[in-house]
């Protein structure tokens, strides 16, 4: 008699951990591309890729070269957008305003 063993899916917490690691690695790569100048932060704001959906606006802006907390805070106060707002929760009007305020080159 042969037994068939069905493999049970991984527990939910392990699948969540795997997903979190995938997002974290993709987000780190996105930040590296922005820091290197290969990708513009304004493009990320407008396009809103999956890896940036849960990223805060301040985290994205400060990943650019020569952009620290103070410069980021001044920019966001002029728009006005909260530093803790996520890219995925921004309205189209907020996206356009932020993209226009960010350097394009």
C-alpha positions in Angstrom: 0.0 0.0 0.0 1.3 3.4 -0.9 0.7 6.4 1.1 0.2 9.8 -0.4 1.5 12.6 1.7 0.2 16.0 1.0 2.4 18.8 2.0 0.6 21.3 4.2 1.0 25.0 3.4 3.4 26.9 5.5 1.9 28.5 8.6 0.5 32.0 8.2 3.2 33.7 10.2 6.0 32.1 8.1 4.2 33.3 4.9 3.9 36.8 6.3 7.5 36.8 7.3 8.5 35.7 3.8 6.3 38.5 2.2 7.8 41.1 4.6 11.3 40.1 3.6 10.4 40.3 -0.1 9.0 43.8 0.3 12.0 44.9 2.5 14.5 43.7 -0.1 12.7 45.3 -3.0 12.4 48.5 -1.0 16.1 48.5 -0.2 16.9 48.1 -3.9 14.5 50.9 -4.8 16.2 53.2 -2.3 19.7 52.3 -3.7 18.5 53.1 -7.3 17.2 56.5 -6.0 20.4 57.2 -4.2 22.5 56.3 -7.2 20.4 58.6 -9.4 19.1 55.8 -11.6 15.5 56.4 -10.6 13.9 59.7 -9.7 11.9 60.0 -6.5 9.3 62.0 -8.5 8.8 59.0 -10.8 8.2 56.7 -7.8 5.6 59.0 -6.4 3.7 59.2 -9.7 4.0 55.5 -10.7 3.6 54.1 -7.1 5.2 50.7 -7.7 4.2 47.8 -5.4 7.3 48.0 -3.3 6.7 51.7 -2.5 3.0 51.3 -1.6 3.6 51.0 2.2 6.7 53.3 2.3 6.4 56.6 4.0 6.8 59.8 2.0 9.7 60.9 4.2 11.5 57.6 3.8 11.3 57.9 0.0 12.4 61.6 0.0 15.4 61.1 2.3 16.7 58.2 0.2 17.8 60.8 -2.3 21.3 62.2 -2.1 21.7 65.3 0.0 18.2 65.1 1.4 17.9 64.9 5.1 15.1 65.3 7.6 15.1 69.1 7.8 15.0 69.5 4.0 12.3 66.9 3.7 10.2 68.4 6.4 10.4 71.9 4.8 9.3 70.5 1.5 6.4 68.5 2.9 5.2 71.5 5.0 5.1 73.6 1.8 2.7 71.1 0.1 1.3 70.2 3.0 1.6 66.4 3.3 2.4 64.5 6.5 5.8 62.9 6.7 4.2 59.6 7.8 1.8 59.4 4.9 2.4 56.3 2.8 2.9 56.5 -0.9 0.0 54.1 -1.5 -2.5 56.3 0.4 -1.7 59.6 -1.4 -4.4 61.2 -3.6 -3.7 62.0 -7.2 -3.5 65.7 -6.4 -1.0 65.1 -3.6 1.1 62.9 -6.0 1.2 65.6 -8.6 2.1 68.3 -6.1 4.9 66.3 -4.5 6.3 65.2 -7.9 6.3 68.8 -9.1 8.2 69.9 -5.9 10.9 67.1 -6.2 14.0 67.6 -8.3 13.5 66.2 -11.8 17.1 65.6 -12.7 
